[in-house]
Amino acid sequence: MSMTRSFSNWLKYRETVTELGRMSNRELHDLGIDRQDIRRVARKASF
């Protein structure tokens, strides 16, 4: 995988973690996500 693509994936991951981290527990629950699953969900969405 190229450096550009790897960096782009990492940026998407960090952006997703940040956005989900700003949500309340209620908002996350509505999406079916537990707070401890944020990193897993972000990883799955970005790679």
mmCIF entry with sequence, helices, sheets and N, C-alpha, C, O atoms, coordinates in Angstrom:
data_MODEL
# 
_entry.id   MODEL 
# 
_entity.id                         1 
_entity.type                       polymer 
_entity.pdbx_number_of_molecules   1 
# 
_entity_poly.entity_id                      1 
_entity_poly.type                           'polypeptide(L)' 
_entity_poly.nstd_linkage                   no 
_entity_poly.nstd_monomer                   no 
_entity_poly.pdbx_seq_one_letter_code       MSMTRSFSNWLKYRETVTELGRMSNRELHDLGIDRQDIRRVARKASF 
_entity_poly.pdbx_seq_one_letter_code_can   MSMTRSFSNWLKYRETVTELGRMSNRELHDLGIDRQDIRRVARKASF 
_entity_poly.pdbx_strand_id                 A 
# 
loop_
_entity_poly_seq.entity_id 
_entity_poly_seq.num 
_entity_poly_seq.mon_id 
_entity_poly_seq.hetero 
1 1  MET n 
1 2  SER n 
1 3  MET n 
1 4  THR n 
1 5  ARG n 
1 6  SER n 
1 7  PHE n 
1 8  SER n 
1 9  ASN n 
1 10 TRP n 
1 11 LEU n 
1 12 LYS n 
1 13 TYR n 
1 14 ARG n 
1 15 GLU n 
1 16 THR n 
1 17 VAL n 
1 18 THR n 
1 19 GLU n 
1 20 LEU n 
1 21 GLY n 
1 22 ARG n 
1 23 MET n 
1 24 SER n 
1 25 ASN n 
1 26 ARG n 
1 27 GLU n 
1 28 LEU n 
1 29 HIS n 
1 30 ASP n 
1 31 LEU n 
1 32 GLY n 
1 33 ILE n 
1 34 ASP n 
1 35 ARG n 
1 36 GLN n 
1 37 ASP n 
1 38 ILE n 
1 39 ARG n 
1 40 ARG n 
1 41 VAL n 
1 42 ALA n 
1 43 ARG n 
1 44 LYS n 
1 45 ALA n 
1 46 SER n 
1 47 PHE n 
# 
_struct_asym.id          A 
_struct_asym.entity_id   1 
# 
loop_
_struct_conf.conf_type_id 
_struct_conf.id 
_struct_conf.pdbx_PDB_helix_id 
_struct_conf.beg_label_comp_id 
_struct_conf.beg_label_asym_id 
_struct_conf.beg_label_seq_id 
_struct_conf.pdbx_beg_PDB_ins_code 
_struct_conf.end_label_comp_id 
_struct_conf.end_label_asym_id 
_struct_conf.end_label_seq_id 
_struct_conf.pdbx_end_PDB_ins_code 
_struct_conf.beg_auth_comp_id 
_struct_conf.beg_auth_asym_id 
_struct_conf.beg_auth_seq_id 
_struct_conf.end_auth_comp_id 
_struct_conf.end_auth_asym_id 
_struct_conf.end_auth_seq_id 
_struct_conf.pdbx_PDB_helix_class 
_struct_conf.details 
_struct_conf.pdbx_PDB_helix_length 
HELX_P HELX_P1 AA1 MET A 3  ? ARG A 22 ? MET A 3  ARG A 22 1 ? 20 
HELX_P HELX_P2 AA2 ASN A 25 ? LEU A 31 ? ASN A 25 LEU A 31 1 ? 7  
HELX_P HELX_P3 AA3 ARG A 35 ? ASP A 37 ? ARG A 35 ASP A 37 5 ? 3  
HELX_P HELX_P4 AA4 ILE A 38 ? SER A 46 ? ILE A 38 SER A 46 1 ? 9  
# 
_struct_conf_type.id          HELX_P 
_struct_conf_type.criteria    ? 
_struct_conf_type.reference   ? 
# 
loop_
_atom_site.group_PDB 
_atom_site.id 
_atom_site.type_symbol 
_atom_site.label_atom_id 
_atom_site.label_alt_id 
_atom_site.label_comp_id 
_atom_site.label_asym_id 
_atom_site.label_entity_id 
_atom_site.label_seq_id 
_atom_site.pdbx_PDB_ins_code 
_atom_site.Cartn_x 
_atom_site.Cartn_y 
_atom_site.Cartn_z 
_atom_site.occupancy 
_atom_site.B_iso_or_equiv 
_atom_site.pdbx_formal_charge 
_atom_site.auth_seq_id 
_atom_site.auth_comp_id 
_atom_site.auth_asym_id 
_atom_site.auth_atom_id 
_atom_site.pdbx_PDB_model_num 
ATOM 1   N N  . MET A 1 1  ? 0.851   -1.167 0.000  1.00 0.00 ? 1  MET A N  1 
ATOM 2   C CA . MET A 1 1  ? 0.000   0.000  0.000  1.00 0.00 ? 1  MET A CA 1 
ATOM 3   C C  . MET A 1 1  ? 0.904   1.240  0.000  1.00 0.00 ? 1  MET A C  1 
ATOM 4   O O  . MET A 1 1  ? 1.925   1.275  0.687  1.00 0.00 ? 1  MET A O  1 
ATOM 5   N N  . SER A 1 2  ? 0.523   2.227  -0.759 1.00 0.00 ? 2  SER A N  1 
ATOM 6   C CA . SER A 1 2  ? 1.363   3.423  -0.860 1.00 0.00 ? 2  SER A CA 1 
ATOM 7   C C  . SER A 1 2  ? 1.277   4.267  0.411  1.00 0.00 ? 2  SER A C  1 
ATOM 8   O O  . SER A 1 2  ? 0.327   4.165  1.187  1.00 0.00 ? 2  SER A O  1 
ATOM 9   N N  . MET A 1 3  ? 2.276   5.085  0.593  1.00 0.00 ? 3  MET A N  1 
ATOM 10  C CA . MET A 1 3  ? 2.321   5.971  1.770  1.00 0.00 ? 3  MET A CA 1 
ATOM 11  C C  . MET A 1 3  ? 1.123   6.920  1.769  1.00 0.00 ? 3  MET A C  1 
ATOM 12  O O  . MET A 1 3  ? 0.539   7.184  2.820  1.00 0.00 ? 3  MET A O  1 
ATOM 13  N N  . THR A 1 4  ? 0.761   7.426  0.610  1.00 0.00 ? 4  THR A N  1 
ATOM 14  C CA . THR A 1 4  ? -0.359  8.367  0.507  1.00 0.00 ? 4  THR A CA 1 
ATOM 15  C C  . THR A 1 4  ? -1.658  7.704  0.926  1.00 0.00 ? 4  THR A C  1 
ATOM 16  O O  . THR A 1 4  ? -2.460  8.278  1.662  1.00 0.00 ? 4  THR A O  1 
ATOM 17  N N  . ARG A 1 5  ? -1.848  6.488  0.443  1.00 0.00 ? 5  ARG A N  1 
ATOM 18  C CA . ARG A 1 5  ? -3.075  5.765  0.794  1.00 0.00 ? 5  ARG A CA 1 
ATOM 19  C C  . ARG A 1 5  ? -3.105  5.413  2.282  1.00 0.00 ? 5  ARG A C  1 
ATOM 20  O O  . ARG A 1 5  ? -4.147  5.529  2.927  1.00 0.00 ? 5  ARG A O  1 
ATOM 21  N N  . SER A 1 6  ? -1.982  4.990  2.816  1.00 0.00 ? 6  SER A N  1 
ATOM 22  C CA . SER A 1 6  ? -1.899  4.668  4.242  1.00 0.00 ? 6  SER A CA 1 
ATOM 23  C C  . SER A 1 6  ? -2.204  5.900  5.092  1.00 0.00 ? 6  SER A C  1 
ATOM 24  O O  . SER A 1 6  ? -2.941  5.821  6.075  1.00 0.00 ? 6  SER A O  1 
ATOM 25  N N  . PHE A 1 7  ? -1.639  7.021  4.708  1.00 0.00 ? 7  PHE A N  1 
ATOM 26  C CA . PHE A 1 7  ? -1.873  8.252  5.451  1.00 0.00 ? 7  PHE A CA 1 
ATOM 27  C C  . PHE A 1 7  ? -3.335  8.670  5.352  1.00 0.00 ? 7  PHE A C  1 
ATOM 28  O O  . PHE A 1 7  ? -3.925  9.117  6.335  1.00 0.00 ? 7  PHE A O  1 
ATOM 29  N N  . SER A 1 8  ? -3.914  8.523  4.169  1.00 0.00 ? 8  SER A N  1 
ATOM 30  C CA . SER A 1 8  ? -5.330  8.856  3.977  1.00 0.00 ? 8  SER A CA 1 
ATOM 31  C C  . SER A 1 8  ? -6.217  7.977  4.855  1.00 0.00 ? 8  SER A C  1 
ATOM 32  O O  . SER A 1 8  ? -7.163  8.468  5.472  1.00 0.00 ? 8  SER A O  1 
ATOM 33  N N  . ASN A 1 9  ? -5.918  6.688  4.914  1.00 0.00 ? 9  ASN A N  1 
ATOM 34  C CA . ASN A 1 9  ? -6.684  5.773  5.767  1.00 0.00 ? 9  ASN A CA 1 
ATOM 35  C C  . ASN A 1 9  ? -6.544  6.149  7.234  1.00 0.00 ? 9  ASN A C  1 
ATOM 36  O O  . ASN A 1 9  ? -7.521  6.122  7.982  1.00 0.00 ? 9  ASN A O  1 
ATOM 37  N N  . TRP A 1 10 ? -5.336  6.498  7.642  1.00 0.00 ? 10 TRP A N  1 
ATOM 38  C CA . TRP A 1 10 ? -5.109  6.893  9.029  1.00 0.00 ? 10 TRP A CA 1 
ATOM 39  C C  . TRP A 1 10 ? -5.901  8.159  9.364  1.00 0.00 ? 10 TRP A C  1 
ATOM 40  O O  . TRP A 1 10 ? -6.484  8.258  10.444 1.00 0.00 ? 10 TRP A O  1 
ATOM 41  N N  . LEU A 1 11 ? -5.923  9.127  8.439  1.00 0.00 ? 11 LEU A N  1 
ATOM 42  C CA . LEU A 1 11 ? -6.697  10.361 8.667  1.00 0.00 ? 11 LEU A CA 1 
ATOM 43  C C  . LEU A 1 11 ? -8.185  10.054 8.811  1.00 0.00 ? 11 LEU A C  1 
ATOM 44  O O  . LEU A 1 11 ? -8.851  10.614 9.682  1.00 0.00 ? 11 LEU A O  1 
ATOM 45  N N  . LYS A 1 12 ? -8.708  9.170  7.964  1.00 0.00 ? 12 LYS A N  1 
ATOM 46  C CA . LYS A 1 12 ? -10.123 8.777  8.063  1.00 0.00 ? 12 LYS A CA 1 
ATOM 47  C C  . LYS A 1 12 ? -10.400 8.114  9.403  1.00 0.00 ? 12 LYS A C  1 
ATOM 48  O O  . LYS A 1 12 ? -11.430 8.365  10.028 1.00 0.00 ? 12 LYS A O  1 
ATOM 49  N N  . TYR A 1 13 ? -9.477  7.267  9.840  1.00 0.00 ? 13 TYR A N  1 
ATOM 50  C CA . TYR A 1 13 ? -9.616  6.597  11.131 1.00 0.00 ? 13 TYR A CA 1 
ATOM 51  C C  . TYR A 1 13 ? -9.682  7.618  12.262 1.00 0.00 ? 13 TYR A C  1 
ATOM 52  O O  . TYR A 1 13 ? -10.588 7.563  13.094 1.00 0.00 ? 13 TYR A O  1 
ATOM 53  N N  . ARG A 1 14 ? -8.727  8.549  12.300 1.00 0.00 ? 14 ARG A N  1 
ATOM 54  C CA . ARG A 1 14 ? -8.670  9.563  13.361 1.00 0.00 ? 14 ARG A CA 1 
ATOM 55  C C  . ARG A 1 14 ? -9.916  10.453 13.331 1.00 0.00 ? 14 ARG A C  1 
ATOM 56  O O  . ARG A 1 14 ? -10.463 10.791 14.381 1.00 0.00 ? 14 ARG A O  1 
ATOM 57  N N  . GLU A 1 15 ? -10.356 10.824 12.152 1.00 0.00 ? 15 GLU A N  1 
ATOM 58  C CA . GLU A 1 15 ? -11.550 11.660 12.010 1.00 0.00 ? 15 GLU A CA 1 
ATOM 59  C C  . GLU A 1 15 ? -12.785 10.931 12.546 1.00 0.00 ? 15 GLU A C  1 
ATOM 60  O O  . GLU A 1 15 ? -13.614 11.525 13.236 1.00 0.00 ? 15 GLU A O  1 
ATOM 61  N N  . THR A 1 16 ? -12.898 9.659  12.227 1.00 0.00 ? 16 THR A N  1 
ATOM 62  C CA . THR A 1 16 ? -14.039 8.866  12.695 1.00 0.00 ? 16 THR A CA 1 
ATOM 63  C C  . THR A 1 16 ? -14.008 8.700  14.207 1.00 0.00 ? 16 THR A C  1 
ATOM 64  O O  . THR A 1 16 ? -15.040 8.835  14.864 1.00 0.00 ? 16 THR A O  1 
ATOM 65  N N  . VAL A 1 17 ? -12.835 8.409  14.767 1.00 0.00 ? 17 VAL A N  1 
ATOM 66  C CA . VAL A 1 17 ? -12.702 8.278  16.218 1.00 0.00 ? 17 VAL A CA 1 
ATOM 67  C C  . VAL A 1 17 ? -13.091 9.593  16.894 1.00 0.00 ? 17 VAL A C  1 
ATOM 68  O O  . VAL A 1 17 ? -13.801 9.589  17.899 1.00 0.00 ? 17 VAL A O  1 
ATOM 69  N N  . THR A 1 18 ? -12.635 10.697 16.354 1.00 0.00 ? 18 THR A N  1 
ATOM 70  C CA . THR A 1 18 ? -12.942 12.006 16.935 1.00 0.00 ? 18 THR A CA 1 
ATOM 71  C C  . THR A 1 18 ? -14.438 12.294 16.882 1.00 0.00 ? 18 THR A C  1 
ATOM 72  O O  . THR A 1 18 ? -15.028 12.712 17.879 1.00 0.00 ? 18 THR A O  1 
ATOM 73  N N  . GLU A 1 19 ? -15.051 12.072 15.727 1.00 0.00 ? 19 GLU A N  1 
ATOM 74  C CA . GLU A 1 19 ? -16.490 12.341 15.581 1.00 0.00 ? 19 GLU A CA 1 
ATOM 75  C C  . GLU A 1 19 ? -17.327 11.466 16.512 1.00 0.00 ? 19 GLU A C  1 
ATOM 76  O O  . GLU A 1 19 ? -18.237 11.953 17.182 1.00 0.00 ? 19 GLU A O  1 
ATOM 77  N N  . LEU A 1 20 ? -17.013 10.177 16.548 1.00 0.00 ? 20 LEU A N  1 
ATOM 78  C CA . LEU A 1 20 ? -17.769 9.282  17.424 1.00 0.00 ? 20 LEU A CA 1 
ATOM 79  C C  . LEU A 1 20 ? -17.506 9.602  18.889 1.00 0.00 ? 20 LEU A C  1 
ATOM 80  O O  . LEU A 1 20 ? -18.408 9.490  19.719 1.00 0.00 ? 20 LEU A O  1 
ATOM 81  N N  . GLY A 1 21 ? -16.298 9.992  19.209 1.00 0.00 ? 21 GLY A N  1 
ATOM 82  C CA . GLY A 1 21 ? -15.948 10.335 20.582 1.00 0.00 ? 21 GLY A CA 1 
ATOM 83  C C  . GLY A 1 21 ? -16.689 11.553 21.099 1.00 0.00 ? 21 GLY A C  1 
ATOM 84  O O  . GLY A 1 21 ? -16.901 11.690 22.304 1.00 0.00 ? 21 GLY A O  1 
ATOM 85  N N  . ARG A 1 22 ? -17.079 12.427 20.205 1.00 0.00 ? 22 ARG A N  1 
ATOM 86  C CA . ARG A 1 22 ? -17.829 13.631 20.599 1.00 0.00 ? 22 ARG A CA 1 
ATOM 87  C C  . ARG A 1 22 ? -19.305 13.357 20.850 1.00 0.00 ? 22 ARG A C  1 
ATOM 88  O O  . ARG A 1 22 ? -20.001 14.179 21.445 1.00 0.00 ? 22 ARG A O  1 
ATOM 89  N N  . MET A 1 23 ? -19.778 12.207 20.399 1.00 0.00 ? 23 MET A N  1 
ATOM 90  C CA . MET A 1 23 ? -21.193 11.872 20.574 1.00 0.00 ? 23 MET A CA 1 
ATOM 91  C C  . MET A 1 23 ? -21.472 11.448 22.008 1.00 0.00 ? 23 MET A C  1 
ATOM 92  O O  . MET A 1 23 ? -20.598 10.941 22.710 1.00 0.00 ? 23 MET A O  1 
ATOM 93  N N  . SER A 1 24 ? -22.705 11.670 22.418 1.00 0.00 ? 24 SER A N  1 
ATOM 94  C CA . SER A 1 24 ? -23.120 11.223 23.748 1.00 0.00 ? 24 SER A CA 1 
ATOM 95  C C  . SER A 1 24 ? -23.345 9.714  23.716 1.00 0.00 ? 24 SER A C  1 
ATOM 96  O O  . SER A 1 24 ? -23.456 9.111  22.649 1.00 0.00 ? 24 SER A O  1 
ATOM 97  N N  . ASN A 1 25 ? -23.408 9.125  24.894 1.00 0.00 ? 25 ASN A N  1 
ATOM 98  C CA . ASN A 1 25 ? -23.682 7.693  24.976 1.00 0.00 ? 25 ASN A CA 1 
ATOM 99  C C  . ASN A 1 25 ? -25.027 7.362  24.347 1.00 0.00 ? 25 ASN A C  1 
ATOM 100 O O  . ASN A 1 25 ? -25.188 6.308  23.731 1.00 0.00 ? 25 ASN A O  1 
ATOM 101 N N  . ARG A 1 26 ? -25.981 8.252  24.501 1.00 0.00 ? 26 ARG A N  1 
ATOM 102 C CA . ARG A 1 26 ? -27.316 8.038  23.920 1.00 0.00 ? 26 ARG A CA 1 
ATOM 103 C C  . ARG A 1 26 ? -27.250 8.013  22.392 1.00 0.00 ? 26 ARG A C  1 
ATOM 104 O O  . ARG A 1 26 ? -27.861 7.155  21.754 1.00 0.00 ? 26 ARG A O  1 
ATOM 105 N N  . GLU A 1 27 ? -26.500 8.966  21.803 1.00 0.00 ? 27 GLU A N  1 
ATOM 106 C CA . GLU A 1 27 ? -26.362 9.007  20.349 1.00 0.00 ? 27 GLU A CA 1 
ATOM 107 C C  . GLU A 1 27 ? -25.662 7.750  19.836 1.00 0.00 ? 27 GLU A C  1 
ATOM 108 O O  . GLU A 1 27 ? -26.064 7.176  18.824 1.00 0.00 ? 27 GLU A O  1 
ATOM 109 N N  . LEU A 1 28 ? -24.616 7.329  20.541 1.00 0.00 ? 28 LEU A N  1 
ATOM 110 C CA . LEU A 1 28 ? -23.913 6.115  20.149 1.00 0.00 ? 28 LEU A CA 1 
ATOM 111 C C  . LEU A 1 28 ? -24.835 4.900  20.247 1.00 0.00 ? 28 LEU A C  1 
ATOM 112 O O  . LEU A 1 28 ? -24.838 4.036  19.369 1.00 0.00 ? 28 LEU A O  1 
ATOM 113 N N  . HIS A 1 29 ? -25.611 4.847  21.321 1.00 0.00 ? 29 HIS A N  1 
ATOM 114 C CA . HIS A 1 29 ? -26.551 3.749  21.500 1.00 0.00 ? 29 HIS A CA 1 
ATOM 115 C C  . HIS A 1 29 ? -27.559 3.702  20.347 1.00 0.00 ? 29 HIS A C  1 
ATOM 116 O O  . HIS A 1 29 ? -27.901 2.626  19.857 1.00 0.00 ? 29 HIS A O  1 
ATOM 117 N N  . ASP A 1 30 ? -28.027 4.873  19.923 1.00 0.00 ? 30 ASP A N  1 
ATOM 118 C CA . ASP A 1 30 ? -28.966 4.932  18.803 1.00 0.00 ? 30 ASP A CA 1 
ATOM 119 C C  . ASP A 1 30 ? -28.359 4.366  17.521 1.00 0.00 ? 30 ASP A C  1 
ATOM 120 O O  . ASP A 1 30 ? -29.073 3.841  16.667 1.00 0.00 ? 30 ASP A O  1 
ATOM 121 N N  . LEU A 1 31 ? -27.035 4.479  17.395 1.00 0.00 ? 31 LEU A N  1 
ATOM 122 C CA . LEU A 1 31 ? -26.334 3.934  16.231 1.00 0.00 ? 31 LEU A CA 1 
ATOM 123 C C  . LEU A 1 31 ? -25.929 2.476  16.423 1.00 0.00 ? 31 LEU A C  1 
ATOM 124 O O  . LEU A 1 31 ? -25.423 1.837  15.501 1.00 0.00 ? 31 LEU A O  1 
ATOM 125 N N  . GLY A 1 32 ? -26.157 1.956  17.628 1.00 0.00 ? 32 GLY A N  1 
ATOM 126 C CA . GLY A 1 32 ? -25.790 0.574  17.925 1.00 0.00 ? 32 GLY A CA 1 
ATOM 127 C C  . GLY A 1 32 ? -24.318 0.397  18.235 1.00 0.00 ? 32 GLY A C  1 
ATOM 128 O O  . GLY A 1 32 ? -23.756 -0.678 18.022 1.00 0.00 ? 32 GLY A O  1 
ATOM 129 N N  . ILE A 1 33 ? -23.681 1.473  18.748 1.00 0.00 ? 33 ILE A N  1 
ATOM 130 C CA . ILE A 1 33 ? -22.253 1.442  19.053 1.00 0.00 ? 33 ILE A CA 1 
ATOM 131 C C  . ILE A 1 33 ? -22.052 1.686  20.544 1.00 0.00 ? 33 ILE A C  1 
ATOM 132 O O  . ILE A 1 33 ? -22.646 2.604  21.110 1.00 0.00 ? 33 ILE A O  1 
ATOM 133 N N  . ASP A 1 34 ? -21.222 0.873  21.176 1.00 0.00 ? 34 ASP A N  1 
ATOM 134 C CA . ASP A 1 34 ? -20.819 1.120  22.556 1.00 0.00 ? 34 ASP A CA 1 
ATOM 135 C C  . ASP A 1 34 ? -19.557 1.965  22.532 1.00 0.00 ? 34 ASP A C  1 
ATOM 136 O O  . ASP A 1 34 ? -18.767 1.881  21.591 1.00 0.00 ? 34 ASP A O  1 
ATOM 137 N N  . ARG A 1 35 ? -19.365 2.776  23.560 1.00 0.00 ? 35 ARG A N  1 
ATOM 138 C CA . ARG A 1 35 ? -18.204 3.666  23.601 1.00 0.00 ? 35 ARG A CA 1 
ATOM 139 C C  . ARG A 1 35 ? -16.884 2.893  23.456 1.00 0.00 ? 35 ARG A C  1 
ATOM 140 O O  . ARG A 1 35 ? -15.954 3.377  22.812 1.00 0.00 ? 35 ARG A O  1 
ATOM 141 N N  . GLN A 1 36 ? -16.799 1.705  24.048 1.00 0.00 ? 36 GLN A N  1 
ATOM 142 C CA . GLN A 1 36 ? -15.552 0.948  23.962 1.00 0.00 ? 36 GLN A CA 1 
ATOM 143 C C  . GLN A 1 36 ? -15.322 0.373  22.566 1.00 0.00 ? 36 GLN A C  1 
ATOM 144 O O  . GLN A 1 36 ? -14.229 -0.118 22.284 1.00 0.00 ? 36 GLN A O  1 
ATOM 145 N N  . ASP A 1 37 ? -16.318 0.419  21.691 1.00 0.00 ? 37 ASP A N  1 
ATOM 146 C CA . ASP A 1 37 ? -16.190 -0.106 20.328 1.00 0.00 ? 37 ASP A CA 1 
ATOM 147 C C  . ASP A 1 37 ? -15.811 0.953  19.300 1.00 0.00 ? 37 ASP A C  1 
ATOM 148 O O  . ASP A 1 37 ? -15.684 0.642  18.116 1.00 0.00 ? 37 ASP A O  1 
ATOM 149 N N  . ILE A 1 38 ? -15.630 2.188  19.728 1.00 0.00 ? 38 ILE A N  1 
ATOM 150 C CA . ILE A 1 38 ? -15.374 3.280  18.780 1.00 0.00 ? 38 ILE A CA 1 
ATOM 151 C C  . ILE A 1 38 ? -14.157 2.993  17.901 1.00 0.00 ? 38 ILE A C  1 
ATOM 152 O O  . ILE A 1 38 ? -14.231 3.145  16.682 1.00 0.00 ? 38 ILE A O  1 
ATOM 153 N N  . ARG A 1 39 ? -13.059 2.589  18.492 1.00 0.00 ? 39 ARG A N  1 
ATOM 154 C CA . ARG A 1 39 ? -11.841 2.344  17.698 1.00 0.00 ? 39 ARG A CA 1 
ATOM 155 C C  . ARG A 1 39 ? -12.032 1.210  16.703 1.00 0.00 ? 39 ARG A C  1 
ATOM 156 O O  . ARG A 1 39 ? -11.549 1.280  15.573 1.00 0.00 ? 39 ARG A O  1 
ATOM 157 N N  . ARG A 1 40 ? -12.738 0.165  17.124 1.00 0.00 ? 40 ARG A N  1 
ATOM 158 C CA . ARG A 1 40 ? -12.989 -0.964 16.214 1.00 0.00 ? 40 ARG A CA 1 
ATOM 159 C C  . ARG A 1 40 ? -13.852 -0.534 15.037 1.00 0.00 ? 40 ARG A C  1 
ATOM 160 O O  . ARG A 1 40 ? -13.576 -0.890 13.891 1.00 0.00 ? 40 ARG A O  1 
ATOM 161 N N  . VAL A 1 41 ? -14.899 0.233  15.325 1.00 0.00 ? 41 VAL A N  1 
ATOM 162 C CA . VAL A 1 41 ? -15.793 0.708  14.271 1.00 0.00 ? 41 VAL A CA 1 
ATOM 163 C C  . VAL A 1 41 ? -15.029 1.635  13.313 1.00 0.00 ? 41 VAL A C  1 
ATOM 164 O O  . VAL A 1 41 ? -15.190 1.540  12.096 1.00 0.00 ? 41 VAL A O  1 
ATOM 165 N N  . ALA A 1 42 ? -14.206 2.521  13.861 1.00 0.00 ? 42 ALA A N  1 
ATOM 166 C CA . ALA A 1 42 ? -13.432 3.447  13.040 1.00 0.00 ? 42 ALA A CA 1 
ATOM 167 C C  . ALA A 1 42 ? -12.437 2.685  12.166 1.00 0.00 ? 42 ALA A C  1 
ATOM 168 O O  . ALA A 1 42 ? -12.261 3.012  10.993 1.00 0.00 ? 42 ALA A O  1 
ATOM 169 N N  . ARG A 1 43 ? -11.793 1.678  12.733 1.00 0.00 ? 43 ARG A N  1 
ATOM 170 C CA . ARG A 1 43 ? -10.824 0.881  11.967 1.00 0.00 ? 43 ARG A CA 1 
ATOM 171 C C  . ARG A 1 43 ? -11.513 0.189  10.809 1.00 0.00 ? 43 ARG A C  1 
ATOM 172 O O  . ARG A 1 43 ? -11.006 0.172  9.688  1.00 0.00 ? 43 ARG A O  1 
ATOM 173 N N  . LYS A 1 44 ? -12.681 -0.387 11.094 1.00 0.00 ? 44 LYS A N  1 
ATOM 174 C CA . LYS A 1 44 ? -13.432 -1.096 10.061 1.00 0.00 ? 44 LYS A CA 1 
ATOM 175 C C  . LYS A 1 44 ? -13.894 -0.143 8.957  1.00 0.00 ? 44 LYS A C  1 
ATOM 176 O O  . LYS A 1 44 ? -13.925 -0.517 7.785  1.00 0.00 ? 44 LYS A O  1 
ATOM 177 N N  . ALA A 1 45 ? -14.250 1.076  9.330  1.00 0.00 ? 45 ALA A N  1 
ATOM 178 C CA . ALA A 1 45 ? -14.749 2.053  8.360  1.00 0.00 ? 45 ALA A CA 1 
ATOM 179 C C  . ALA A 1 45 ? -13.639 2.658  7.503  1.00 0.00 ? 45 ALA A C  1 
ATOM 180 O O  . ALA A 1 45 ? -13.902 3.132  6.397  1.00 0.00 ? 45 ALA A O  1 
ATOM 181 N N  . SER A 1 46 ? -12.415 2.648  7.996  1.00 0.00 ? 46 SER A N  1 
ATOM 182 C CA . SER A 1 46 ? -11.362 3.374  7.278  1.00 0.00 ? 46 SER A CA 1 
ATOM 183 C C  . SER A 1 46 ? -10.372 2.484  6.531  1.00 0.00 ? 46 SER A C  1 
ATOM 184 O O  . SER A 1 46 ? -9.615  2.985  5.700  1.00 0.00 ? 46 SER A O  1 
ATOM 185 N N  . PHE A 1 47 ? -10.356 1.184  6.800  1.00 0.00 ? 47 PHE A N  1 
ATOM 186 C CA . PHE A 1 47 ? -9.388  0.313  6.112  1.00 0.00 ? 47 PHE A CA 1 
ATOM 187 C C  . PHE A 1 47 ? -10.052 -0.726 5.282  1.00 0.00 ? 47 PHE A C  1 
ATOM 188 O O  . PHE A 1 47 ? -9.375  -1.532 4.644  1.00 0.00 ? 47 PHE A O  1 
# 
